[in-house]
Amino acid sequence: MGLRGWAGVATAGYTPQMAAAARKLFRHLVDRPDHEIDLARAALALAADEYPGLEANRYVDRLDELAHAVRESAPSREPLELLGALIDQLSRVERFHGNRTDYSDPRNSFLSDVLDRRTGIPLSLSLVYVLVGQRAGLSMAGIAFPGHFLARCNLDEGFVVLDAFDGGRQLSIDDCQRLLRSVQQEAEFDREMLEPASHRAILFRMLANLKSAFMRNGEGAKAVRALDTMLVLTPSHPNLLRDRGLLLYDLERFDDARRDLERYQELAPARAAQDAAAQTMLAVSRRRRLLLN
């Protein structure tokens, strides 16, 4: 099945095979140099894990339509004119806005939902600005700013920082410093915080947001699926293996939990030795295995 033709029919129910198919697609999309990753389709593959049969082409077309509207409304193709048209189109015409009333709703992190509902969190809204801006002819990138994802538009004379959560507001360095203090009071601002984020870093942070949202909602099985996909990006990440192991234990998938916690112990022995929760659950999982054998 070609990627341009990836689309499906909505399916009732959810099966492990559907999850495996979504993860296989995601793995295919990210198994290449970072700059070659199709960020839109990779983000939509994450949504397909939640919505089997999601029609990715419809959302790619939507991004193209938004970019066409930006180009048509810009007085010229000069970057600053295009940037002004991008902000106007997304914030005023389309009314994309930050979801301040239900920030932890998982739908805020699915690109398909964000495009449909026109609301999201800083990362997902920044992603819309980046993807639409790139299609309109701008040099756009995401910024993995601490606690509040941002977007940037690169210009010949420098770059402009945008807060997509706040209607595409352009931020000065002083604004960025104030923003940092509002989310991490003790952090010291460094201009390197405004460097472009890699595609993998953006996808990883999207998944981390999803995992946190599912955990807050008590949806452990979905949090496990988010961790499964995070481990596609970083297969030997000890913290992820620990978190998944503890969740699997809570879901009574004891053999799977034991494997993750043993791997965590191998990768970070000193840390694991001091980890009371992991040690307790690993011991119980091993004891259950012995009793069943």
FENBEL-V922059 format. One record per pair of residues at least 6 apart in sequence whose ideal C-beta (glycine too) atoms are under 8 Angstrom apart, sorted by sequence separation. I is the first residue (numbers start at 1). GAP is how many residues later the second one is. D is the distance in Angstrom with one decimal. If there is no record, write none. Layout:
[[I	GAP	D] [I	GAP	D]]
This chain:
[[48	6	4.5] [71	6	7.4] [75	6	5.1] [90	6	4.8] [91	6	7.5] [99	6	6.6] [102	6	7.6] [107	6	4.0] [108	6	6.9] [114	6	4.0] [134	6	5.1] [143	6	6.8] [153	6	6.3] [162	6	5.2] [163	6	4.8] [181	6	7.5] [214	6	7.5] [231	6	6.6] [234	6	6.7] [248	6	7.7] [272	6	5.9] [273	6	7.5] [11	7	6.9] [30	7	5.6] [47	7	5.6] [74	7	4.7] [107	7	7.8] [113	7	7.7] [133	7	3.8] [142	7	6.4] [143	7	4.1] [152	7	4.9] [153	7	4.7] [162	7	7.0] [180	7	5.4] [230	7	7.3] [265	7	4.3] [272	7	7.2] [29	8	6.4] [48	8	7.1] [74	8	4.9] [120	8	7.5] [142	8	7.5] [143	8	6.6] [152	8	6.6] [162	8	6.1] [163	8	5.7] [171	8	7.0] [197	8	7.8] [214	8	4.2] [215	8	5.1] [248	8	4.6] [249	8	4.0] [264	8	5.6] [265	8	8.0] [29	9	6.2] [99	9	5.2] [131	9	8.0] [142	9	6.0] [143	9	5.4] [152	9	5.3] [153	9	6.8] [161	9	6.9] [162	9	7.1] [180	9	5.2] [214	9	4.1] [231	9	5.5] [248	9	3.9] [44	10	6.7] [74	10	7.3] [75	10	7.9] [107	10	6.7] [114	10	4.5] [130	10	4.4] [141	10	7.3] [142	10	7.7] [151	10	7.5] [152	10	6.9] [160	10	5.6] [161	10	4.4] [230	10	5.4] [231	10	7.4] [45	11	7.6] [71	11	7.2] [74	11	3.8] [108	11	7.0] [109	11	7.3] [114	11	6.8] [129	11	6.8] [130	11	6.4] [140	11	6.3] [141	11	5.4] [150	11	5.6] [151	11	4.5] [245	11	7.9] [246	11	7.4] [261	11	7.8] [29	12	5.7] [30	12	5.9] [44	12	4.4] [70	12	6.5] [73	12	4.7] [108	12	4.6] [109	12	6.6] [130	12	5.5] [140	12	7.0] [150	12	6.5] [177	12	4.6] [210	12	7.9] [211	12	5.1] [214	12	6.3] [245	12	4.8] [248	12	6.3] [249	12	7.9] [29	13	4.5] [108	13	4.5] [111	13	6.4] [114	13	7.8] [115	13	6.9] [140	13	5.5] [141	13	6.9] [150	13	6.0] [151	13	5.5] [176	13	6.6] [180	13	7.3] [227	13	5.6] [231	13	7.3] [245	13	7.7] [265	13	7.7] [71	14	7.5] [109	14	7.2] [110	14	7.6] [114	14	6.2] [139	14	6.7] [140	14	7.4] [150	14	7.5] [161	14	7.8] [245	14	7.9] [264	14	6.4] [41	15	6.1] [44	15	5.7] [70	15	4.8] [73	15	6.9] [109	15	5.6] [127	15	6.6] [138	15	5.5] [139	15	4.0] [148	15	7.6] [161	15	6.4] [211	15	4.0] [245	15	3.4] [246	15	7.8] [26	16	6.4] [29	16	5.8] [44	16	7.5] [70	16	5.0] [73	16	6.1] [108	16	6.0] [111	16	6.5] [126	16	5.5] [139	16	7.7] [163	16	7.6] [210	16	4.6] [211	16	6.1] [227	16	6.0] [228	16	7.4] [244	16	5.1] [245	16	4.0] [111	17	7.6] [126	17	7.6] [148	17	7.2] [176	17	7.4] [227	17	4.3] [261	17	5.4] [265	17	7.1] [96	18	7.8] [103	18	6.3] [133	18	7.6] [143	18	6.8] [173	18	7.6] [176	18	6.7] [208	18	7.9] [242	18	7.3] [6	19	7.0] [26	19	4.2] [40	19	7.5] [41	19	7.0] [70	19	5.0] [123	19	7.6] [207	19	5.1] [211	19	7.2] [241	19	4.7] [242	19	7.0] [245	19	6.2] [25	20	4.9] [26	20	6.7] [40	20	5.8] [69	20	5.4] [99	20	4.3] [133	20	6.4] [207	20	7.9] [224	20	6.0] [227	20	7.1] [241	20	7.5] [261	20	6.4] [262	20	6.8] [97	21	6.8] [98	21	7.0] [99	21	6.0] [130	21	5.4] [150	21	7.1] [261	21	4.2] [96	22	4.9] [97	22	5.6] [98	22	7.2] [99	22	6.5] [129	22	4.5] [207	22	5.6] [208	22	7.0] [241	22	5.1] [242	22	4.5] [22	23	6.1] [25	23	6.8] [26	23	7.7] [40	23	6.1] [66	23	6.6] [95	23	5.7] [96	23	7.1] [98	23	7.0] [126	23	4.9] [207	23	4.7] [224	23	5.1] [241	23	4.4] [22	24	7.9] [66	24	7.2] [69	24	7.4] [94	24	6.0] [96	24	7.6] [98	24	7.1] [126	24	6.1] [223	24	5.8] [224	24	6.4] [257	24	6.4] [258	24	6.4] [261	24	6.9] [3	25	7.9] [126	25	4.2] [238	25	8.0] [257	25	7.9] [3	26	7.5] [22	26	4.6] [23	26	7.0] [122	26	5.1] [123	26	3.9] [150	26	7.9] [204	26	6.2] [207	26	7.7] [238	26	5.2] [241	26	7.0] [22	27	4.0] [98	27	6.6] [122	27	4.2] [220	27	5.2] [224	27	6.9] [236	27	7.9] [258	27	3.7] [66	28	7.0] [97	28	8.0] [121	28	7.8] [122	28	7.0] [257	28	5.2] [258	28	6.1] [96	29	6.0] [204	29	5.3] [238	29	4.2] [19	30	6.1] [22	30	7.4] [203	30	6.5] [204	30	7.2] [220	30	5.8] [221	30	6.3] [238	30	4.1] [242	30	7.6] [254	30	7.6] [255	30	7.3] [18	31	8.0] [21	31	8.0] [145	31	7.3] [148	31	5.9] [220	31	5.6] [236	31	6.0] [246	31	6.3] [254	31	4.6] [258	31	6.5] [96	32	6.3] [211	32	7.8] [246	32	6.8] [249	32	4.5] [129	33	6.2] [147	33	7.7] [161	33	6.2] [200	33	5.6] [238	33	7.1] [242	33	7.0] [245	33	6.8] [18	34	4.4] [145	34	7.2] [146	34	6.2] [238	34	7.8] [254	34	5.2] [255	34	6.7] [3	35	7.5] [6	35	7.3] [129	35	4.7] [145	35	7.4] [148	35	5.6] [159	35	7.6] [246	35	6.2] [249	35	7.6] [254	35	7.3] [126	36	7.5] [128	36	6.9] [147	36	3.1] [242	36	5.7] [245	36	7.0] [249	36	6.6] [146	37	6.2] [147	37	5.9] [245	37	7.7] [3	38	6.4] [14	38	6.5] [90	38	6.7] [126	38	4.4] [146	38	5.4] [90	39	6.3] [125	39	3.8] [126	39	7.7] [129	39	6.6] [8	40	7.8] [125	40	5.6] [10	41	7.8] [11	41	4.5] [122	41	7.3] [146	41	6.1] [10	42	7.4] [11	42	4.9] [90	42	6.6] [122	42	6.5] [152	42	6.7] [10	43	4.4] [86	43	6.8] [89	43	7.8] [122	43	4.2] [8	44	6.9] [9	44	5.0] [121	44	6.8] [150	44	7.6] [152	44	6.7] [8	45	3.6] [8	46	6.6] [86	46	6.5] [8	47	6.6] [86	47	5.2] [146	47	6.7] [7	48	4.4] [145	48	5.7] [7	49	6.3] [145	49	7.2] [6	50	5.0] [7	50	5.2] [83	50	7.5] [86	50	6.2] [143	50	7.4] [6	51	7.0] [7	51	7.5] [82	51	7.7] [85	51	7.6] [143	51	5.5] [5	52	7.5] [59	52	6.6] [63	52	7.5] [86	52	6.8] [143	52	7.3] [4	53	7.3] [59	53	5.3] [62	53	5.3] [143	53	6.8] [144	53	4.0] [82	54	5.6] [142	54	6.8] [143	54	6.1] [82	55	6.1] [83	55	6.3] [141	55	3.5] [142	55	4.5] [50	56	7.4] [59	56	5.5] [82	56	5.4] [141	56	6.9] [149	56	6.9] [144	57	5.5] [54	58	5.9] [144	58	7.3] [51	59	7.6] [79	59	6.1] [50	60	6.1] [77	60	6.5] [79	60	7.7] [142	60	5.1] [51	61	6.8] [144	61	6.3] [66	62	8.0] [70	62	6.5] [74	62	7.8] [46	63	8.0] [47	63	4.1] [70	63	7.6] [46	64	6.9] [47	64	5.8] [46	65	7.6] [47	65	4.4] [63	65	7.8] [67	65	5.1] [71	65	5.3] [47	66	7.1] [66	66	4.6] [67	66	7.7] [70	66	4.2] [71	66	6.9] [98	66	7.9] [44	67	5.6] [67	67	7.9] [98	67	3.8] [43	68	4.3] [44	68	6.2] [63	68	5.2] [67	68	3.4] [96	68	7.3] [98	68	6.6] [63	69	5.8] [66	69	7.7] [67	69	4.3] [83	70	5.2] [97	70	6.7] [40	71	7.2] [64	71	6.0] [63	72	6.0] [79	74	7.1] [90	74	7.7] [80	75	7.2] [87	75	7.2] [127	75	6.9] [79	76	5.4] [91	76	4.2] [79	77	7.8] [83	77	6.5] [91	77	4.7] [90	78	6.2] [123	79	7.3] [127	79	7.8] [87	80	7.7] [87	81	3.8] [86	82	7.4] [123	82	5.9] [124	82	7.3] [87	83	7.9] [123	83	6.1] [43	84	6.4] [123	86	6.3] [39	88	7.3] [121	88	6.7] [39	91	7.6] [40	91	5.2] [39	92	6.7] [109	97	5.7] [109	100	4.8] [110	100	8.0] [108	101	7.9] [109	101	4.9] [106	104	5.9] [109	104	6.5] [108	105	7.5] [106	107	4.3] [104	108	7.7] [105	108	7.0] [106	108	6.2] [104	109	5.2] [106	111	7.1] [104	112	5.2] [104	113	7.4] [106	116	7.7] [42	157	7.2] [46	157	7.2] [39	160	5.1] [43	160	6.9] [46	160	6.3] [42	161	5.7] [46	161	6.8] [37	162	4.2] [37	163	7.2] [39	163	6.7] [43	163	6.6] [34	164	4.9] [35	164	7.4] [39	164	7.6] [46	164	7.3] [34	165	5.1] [34	166	5.7] [37	166	7.9] [30	169	7.8] [30	170	6.6] [50	172	7.7] [30	173	6.9] [49	176	6.0] [49	180	6.8] [46	183	6.7] [30	202	6.8] [26	203	5.9] [30	203	6.6] [23	205	6.3] [27	205	5.2] [19	206	5.8] [23	206	5.9] [26	206	6.2] [19	209	7.6] [23	209	6.5]]
